[in-house]
Amino acid sequence: MNAAFGPSGQESSVAAVIEEMAKPFCDEIRTDVMGNLICHKKGPGKKIMFAAHMDSIGMMVTHIEKEGWLRFGKIGWIPEKEVVGTPVKFANGVKGVVYCNEMEDEGKVKPEDLYIDIGANSAEEAKTHVRPGDMCVYDTRSAMAMNNCIISSYTDNRSGCCVLLMTMELLKKSVNDLYFVFTTQEEVGLRGARTAAFGIAPDYAIAVDVTGADNVPKSTHACSSSVGKGAAIKVKDSSVICSPAVNAILVELAEKKKIAYQMDVLTGGGTDAGPMHVNMDGVPTSGVSIPCKFCHCPQEMVSADDMESCAKLCAAFAEYKF
């Protein structure tokens, strides 16, 4: 799934992979106008919407220099100083590398300093392969680290998509009416979840996404969660203050079923919980988050154990009798 090309607005390849994996576990699958993949597992109880975004950050070509270098705009937030030297790929298979103009202080890289080199020797040659409006994504490998940690590009939020698939697999029968929604364009404004929630009109909603990791050197404590310490039950981020009633249920379930958990307080950022909780006349909403190191960098790190805890907690919430 991580290898599928899927920057914001071009998620169809990711959706195709997920749809094949989800088919055995749901009753209906459809795609809405925004490209959200909506997997419905029918049940007699409350209507619950789980959302995990499929899209990744990326780069869009804005201008081709006479030398063949590509200038680009950011699709979502990209940490400029972290992407210098990163390989990238376009949907048509063209590959390149991100680099920056020569400068005295390379620690102060600005967006306009960056360019992509695809090996072209002129604008004319480059234009036979790419054009303004084309998008590219990181082209880096995945690996396993110690303590069952996954290192990969775009664990934000393909790891959340995996958690929803794992949740679907854990459920034997549906007590509630469940919608597992793999959303689009989250990285550019939490867009897909807004329209999906309006169409579904859920009684409860859970956003499954990554969150910041506090267990890094010289942390400024802008977040409360740590990689390897379990599912992170969201309290707040810049898009939402979560429902205390929903969080009480999640904590109760985690403790009852002995699922490792922690509380997720994030001073910035946002997730699909934001648009879902203010949809219609309001939806009781929370998030089940996967702590992630190095968010939006070419290589991110999450714990497979944390993902398993998230899936177990989501499955328990799906089976909860309200």
PEGIJO-V130060 format. One record per residue. N is the residue number from 0. PSI is psi in whole degrees, 0 to 359 (NA if undefined). OMEGA is omega as a letter, one per 40 degrees, with the letter a starting at -180 (999 if undefined). BURIAL is 1 if it has 24 or more other C-alpha atoms within 12 Angstrom, else 0. Layout:
((N/PSI/OMEGA/BURIAL) (N/PSI/OMEGA/BURIAL))
This chain:
((0/321/a/1) (1/335/a/1) (2/344/a/1) (3/140/a/1) (4/122/a/1) (5/54/i/1) (6/165/a/1) (7/128/a/1) (8/349/a/1) (9/54/a/1) (10/4/a/1) (11/326/i/1) (12/321/i/1) (13/316/a/1) (14/322/a/1) (15/319/i/1) (16/314/a/1) (17/319/a/1) (18/317/i/1) (19/322/a/0) (20/332/a/0) (21/338/a/1) (22/318/a/1) (23/347/a/0) (24/4/a/1) (25/166/a/1) (26/326/a/0) (27/146/i/0) (28/132/i/1) (29/163/i/1) (30/131/a/1) (31/183/a/1) (32/326/i/0) (33/352/a/1) (34/2/i/1) (35/135/i/1) (36/116/a/1) (37/114/a/1) (38/118/a/1) (39/124/i/1) (40/108/a/1) (41/147/i/1) (42/165/a/0) (43/347/a/0) (44/211/a/0) (45/152/i/1) (46/115/a/1) (47/130/i/1) (48/120/i/1) (49/133/a/1) (50/133/i/1) (51/130/a/1) (52/141/a/1) (53/333/a/1) (54/155/i/1) (55/165/i/1) (56/166/i/1) (57/191/a/1) (58/137/i/1) (59/129/i/1) (60/129/i/1) (61/333/a/1) (62/145/i/1) (63/118/a/1) (64/159/a/1) (65/335/i/0) (66/353/i/0) (67/359/i/1) (68/149/a/1) (69/122/i/1) (70/152/a/1) (71/160/i/1) (72/156/a/1) (73/137/i/1) (74/99/a/1) (75/181/a/1) (76/127/i/1) (77/129/i/1) (78/106/a/1) (79/313/a/1) (80/344/a/1) (81/345/a/1) (82/355/i/1) (83/125/a/1) (84/6/a/0) (85/131/i/1) (86/147/i/1) (87/162/i/1) (88/147/i/1) (89/165/a/1) (90/329/a/1) (91/4/i/0) (92/349/i/0) (93/138/a/1) (94/157/i/1) (95/191/i/1) (96/142/i/1) (97/133/i/1) (98/181/a/1) (99/157/i/1) (100/153/i/0) (101/137/a/0) (102/159/a/0) (103/322/a/0) (104/96/a/0) (105/354/i/0) (106/354/a/0) (107/54/a/0) (108/131/i/0) (109/159/a/1) (110/320/a/1) (111/350/i/0) (112/344/a/1) (113/149/i/1) (114/167/i/1) (115/131/i/1) (116/118/i/1) (117/7/i/1) (118/3/i/0) (119/149/a/1) (120/356/i/0) (121/164/i/0) (122/321/a/1) (123/317/i/0) (124/317/a/0) (125/322/a/1) (126/346/i/1) (127/350/a/0) (128/322/a/1) (129/164/i/1) (130/162/i/1) (131/135/a/0) (132/342/i/1) (133/144/a/1) (134/151/i/1) (135/164/a/1) (136/168/i/1) (137/143/i/1) (138/70/a/1) (139/161/a/1) (140/162/i/0) (141/154/a/0) (142/165/i/0) (143/137/i/0) (144/187/i/0) (145/160/i/0) (146/35/i/0) (147/34/i/0) (148/141/i/1) (149/129/i/1) (150/123/a/1) (151/158/i/1) (152/151/i/1) (153/31/i/1) (154/338/i/1) (155/98/e/1) (156/37/i/1) (157/335/i/1) (158/322/i/1) (159/322/i/1) (160/319/i/1) (161/321/i/1) (162/318/i/1) (163/320/i/1) (164/320/i/1) (165/321/i/1) (166/313/i/1) (167/321/a/1) (168/328/a/1) (169/335/a/1) (170/124/i/1) (171/313/i/0) (172/161/a/0) (173/109/i/1) (174/322/i/0) (175/171/i/1) (176/105/a/1) (177/133/i/1) (178/116/i/1) (179/109/a/1) (180/122/i/1) (181/106/a/1) (182/163/a/1) (183/160/i/1) (184/34/i/1) (185/321/a/1) (186/346/a/1) (187/19/i/1) (188/22/i/1) (189/45/a/1) (190/312/a/1) (191/320/a/1) (192/330/a/1) (193/310/a/1) (194/323/i/1) (195/316/i/1) (196/323/i/1) (197/320/a/1) (198/325/a/0) (199/325/a/1) (200/64/a/1) (201/158/i/1) (202/328/i/1) (203/154/a/1) (204/144/i/1) (205/125/i/1) (206/130/i/1) (207/114/a/1) (208/173/i/1) (209/164/i/1) (210/168/a/1) (211/155/i/1) (212/130/a/1) (213/344/a/1) (214/68/i/0) (215/158/a/0) (216/140/i/0) (217/42/i/0) (218/141/i/0) (219/4/i/0) (220/42/i/0) (221/359/i/0) (222/167/a/1) (223/351/a/1) (224/159/i/1) (225/141/i/1) (226/131/i/1) (227/1/a/1) (228/15/i/1) (229/180/i/1) (230/138/a/1) (231/113/i/1) (232/117/a/1) (233/133/i/1) (234/312/i/1) (235/157/i/1) (236/193/a/1) (237/351/a/0) (238/348/a/1) (239/146/i/1) (240/116/a/1) (241/158/a/1) (242/121/i/1) (243/326/a/0) (244/317/i/0) (245/318/i/1) (246/326/i/1) (247/321/i/0) (248/315/a/1) (249/318/i/1) (250/316/i/1) (251/315/a/0) (252/317/a/1) (253/317/a/1) (254/320/a/0) (255/319/a/0) (256/7/i/0) (257/46/i/0) (258/128/i/1) (259/129/a/1) (260/165/i/1) (261/168/i/1) (262/141/a/1) (263/99/i/1) (264/116/a/1) (265/124/a/1) (266/340/i/0) (267/194/i/0) (268/176/i/1) (269/162/i/1) (270/180/i/1) (271/346/i/1) (272/328/a/1) (273/297/i/1) (274/332/a/1) (275/320/a/1) (276/342/i/1) (277/12/a/1) (278/158/a/1) (279/232/i/0) (280/25/i/0) (281/139/a/0) (282/125/i/1) (283/119/a/1) (284/147/i/1) (285/189/i/1) (286/146/i/1) (287/110/a/1) (288/152/i/1) (289/111/i/1) (290/136/a/1) (291/129/i/1) (292/145/i/1) (293/42/a/1) (294/134/i/1) (295/2/i/1) (296/166/a/1) (297/335/i/1) (298/125/i/1) (299/166/a/1) (300/128/i/1) (301/166/i/1) (302/129/i/1) (303/330/i/1) (304/320/i/1) (305/320/i/1) (306/318/i/1) (307/319/i/1) (308/320/i/1) (309/316/a/1) (310/317/i/1) (311/321/i/1) (312/319/i/1) (313/319/i/1) (314/320/i/1) (315/319/i/1) (316/322/i/1) (317/328/a/1) (318/2/a/1) (319/136/i/1) (320/104/a/0) (321/NA/999/0))
